[in-house]
Amino acid sequence: MRIEPNNKHKSPYLNKVFIVSLLLVAVIAASSWTYYGVVPTGPYQLVYPANFGNRINVPDDSPTTQQGVYLGRALFYETRLSANNTLSCGSCHKQELAFTDGLAFSKGVDEVATPRNSMSLANLLWTRRFFWDGRAGSLEEQAGIPLTNPHEMGQELTVSAKKLSATNLYPPLFKQVYGDESITGERIVKAIAQFERTLISANSRYDQYLRNAYTPTADELKGMALFNQSPNPEKGIRGANCSHCHGGTKNYMELFHNNGLDSIPKDEGIAALTGLASDRGRFKVPTLRNIALTGPYMHDGRFKTLKEVVDHYSDHIIASASLSTFLRGESNEVNGKALKLTTQEKKQLIAFLNMLTDSSFITDRRFADPHLLAASNKTKTKSK
């Protein structure tokens, strides 16, 4: 659009003010458009491979919508949801680390370390039990626990709702999603859960191989075979016995196992909920998607590298009364007491595990911090 000068005002000063005002409006419009512009509306299309299956979990009272995901993404990275306004969900679930934080134990608002390692948030759309001990039965319930835990984000949801209500940003966004500007704890966790359901990782080299778009190396193929085979030394079959827990195209099964870390577990795991001695030291099996990015490993982050993990399963399983059955007596040696993979087999297995890294997942702007993106775009606009 061309703007003609007003001939009634011959003053160069007034014309300069007019031009500067237009530039300011343009800058403000550009900076607000980066994320908090026109909110997309309508159903959100959850896209995933057919081999992932359709046994997904979307509650009837919180269907996944574009506006809900938009709000949930903003809340996932919102530091106002913490007691000291410095932490967000994204603080312990960083996109570049497949939504983990690279630490054995995270620290909350009071600088007290969490008792367990931060889990990856990839492919939660298919999950039914959350946390290492499975204590949450929905994404909504899961979201509420770290938000209110005094050693994590440390703030009651009622306080979070009041803080968000005092902003110019959030009331209109909540209205877009829920029909009115009322902000409640229930609405906060529902929106966060909507965003978390979109965190789908399905484009690793392994996925590409499954759709005939990638040819694995010799080591990757051998590692894949070891991963999927149980050892049978009498028949000359060597295996790493991984698929019991991590089989299937998503490399995840909703199981709880004692994987031989300790003879007497310091952390009871799911036994703290069930009260069963047979559940002592049993923890949820984590997904292996992006496993090369999500160390340190195990519920207590005791292993720093994938080599240490593979060494554990190969040579260092510790027997206990609650050790999972499939780990008992499995060996690549006749009458062996341990799995005993060779050095070469360990390298091949790790080569396959690296195939599970999805670089598009950790760089997808749809999952990135919108507040940082907005700030970055604003800075770029000012520098022009």
Buried (B, 14 or more C-beta within 10 A) or exposed (E): EEEEEEEEEEEEEEEEEBEEEEEEEEBEEBBBEBBBEEBEEEEBEEEBBEEBEEEBBBEEEBEBBBBBBBBBBBBBBBBBBBBEEEBBBBBBBBBEBBBBBBBBBBBBBEEBEBEBBBBBBBBBBBBEBBBBBBBBEBBBBBBBBBBBBEBBBBBEBEBBBEBBBEEEBBBEBBBBBBEEEEBBBBBBBBBBBBBBBBBBBBBBBBBBBBEEEBEBEEBBBBBBBBBBBBBEBEEEEBBBBBBBBBEEBBBBBEBBBBBBBBEEBEBBBBBEEBEEEEBBBBBBBBBBBBBBBBBBBBBBBBBEEBEBBBBBBBEEBBEBEBBBEEBEEBBBEEEEEBBBBEEEBBBBBBBBBBBBBBEEBBEBEEBBBBBEBBBEBBEEBEEE
